[in-house]
């Protein structure tokens, strides 16, 4: 019973992290396009990116790197228990 409960939680968290990764990829593409347009004199998209930086991209980056760090720590602990 607990195994299926744990796997459901893991699936939910994995889905959240996948959506988070999509946000980061779209943000990187958006940054590239807005930066290129900004060099050519159209800075509206770059200004929009700057407005979205703190409320959207910083938490997304923080969640992404925190998840990677926690996954590495849990895998290291699980490997030690198996040895």
Backbone torsions as a table, in degrees:
resi	resn	phi	psi	omega
1	UNK	NA	-44.6	-179.4
2	UNK	-70.7	-27.6	-179.8
3	UNK	-64.6	-42.6	178.9
4	UNK	-70.7	-34.3	176.9
5	UNK	-64.4	-43.3	178.0
6	UNK	-64.8	-40.7	-179.0
7	UNK	-68.6	-32.8	176.0
8	UNK	-65.3	-42.9	178.0
9	UNK	-63.7	-40.8	179.8
10	UNK	-64.3	-39.0	178.4
11	UNK	-65.5	-41.0	179.1
12	UNK	-64.2	-45.8	179.8
13	UNK	-65.3	-40.7	177.6
14	UNK	-62.4	-39.5	178.0
15	UNK	-64.9	-40.7	177.5
16	UNK	-62.1	-42.7	-179.3
17	UNK	-69.0	-31.9	176.3
18	UNK	-67.4	-44.6	176.6
19	UNK	-62.5	-38.1	177.6
20	UNK	-62.3	-41.1	177.7
21	UNK	-63.8	-39.3	176.5
22	UNK	-62.6	-39.6	177.1
23	UNK	-61.3	-41.9	-180.0
24	UNK	-67.2	-40.5	179.2
25	UNK	-66.0	-46.1	177.9
26	UNK	-62.8	-38.4	177.7
27	UNK	-64.0	-39.1	178.4
28	UNK	-66.5	-41.1	177.2
29	UNK	-65.0	-43.4	178.8
30	UNK	-61.4	-40.6	177.6
31	UNK	-63.2	-44.4	-179.9
32	UNK	-61.7	-45.2	179.6
33	UNK	-66.3	-45.1	-177.7
34	UNK	-68.2	-34.5	177.8
35	UNK	-67.7	-42.1	178.1
36	UNK	-62.9	-43.5	177.9
37	UNK	-67.0	-33.9	179.3
38	UNK	-66.2	-36.8	176.7
39	UNK	-63.7	-35.7	-179.4
40	UNK	-84.2	4.6	173.8
41	UNK	102.7	-1.3	178.5
42	UNK	-106.4	97.6	-172.2
43	UNK	-102.5	11.6	-178.5
44	UNK	-65.4	-45.1	179.7
45	UNK	-66.9	-36.1	178.1
46	UNK	-65.7	-39.3	176.4
47	UNK	-64.4	-38.7	176.1
48	UNK	-63.8	-42.4	177.6
49	UNK	-60.3	-41.6	179.2
50	UNK	-64.3	-34.9	177.5
51	UNK	-70.6	-29.2	179.8
52	UNK	-87.8	-8.7	-172.8
53	UNK	-60.5	-55.0	-176.5
54	UNK	-73.7	-43.3	-177.5
55	UNK	-78.4	-19.9	-175.1
56	UNK	-117.6	-52.2	-169.8
57	UNK	-83.3	-35.4	177.8
58	UNK	-64.3	-48.3	176.2
59	UNK	-62.7	-34.9	179.0
60	UNK	-65.8	-43.8	176.3
61	UNK	-64.2	-41.1	179.2
62	UNK	-63.0	-44.0	178.1
63	UNK	-63.2	-41.5	-178.8
64	UNK	-62.4	-50.8	-177.6
65	UNK	-72.3	-31.3	175.1
66	UNK	-66.1	-41.2	178.1
67	UNK	-63.7	-40.6	178.0
68	UNK	-63.6	-43.7	-179.8
69	UNK	-64.1	-46.0	179.2
70	UNK	-64.4	-39.3	178.3
71	UNK	-62.7	-41.0	178.5
72	UNK	-65.2	-41.0	179.4
73	UNK	-66.1	-45.7	179.4
74	UNK	-63.8	-40.2	178.1
75	UNK	-64.8	-37.7	178.0
76	UNK	-65.5	-41.5	178.8
77	UNK	-67.3	-38.9	179.6
78	UNK	-67.1	-40.0	178.0
79	UNK	-64.4	-35.8	178.8
80	UNK	-68.3	-36.7	179.3
81	UNK	-68.7	-34.3	-179.3
82	UNK	-73.9	-26.4	-177.3
83	UNK	-77.3	NA	NA
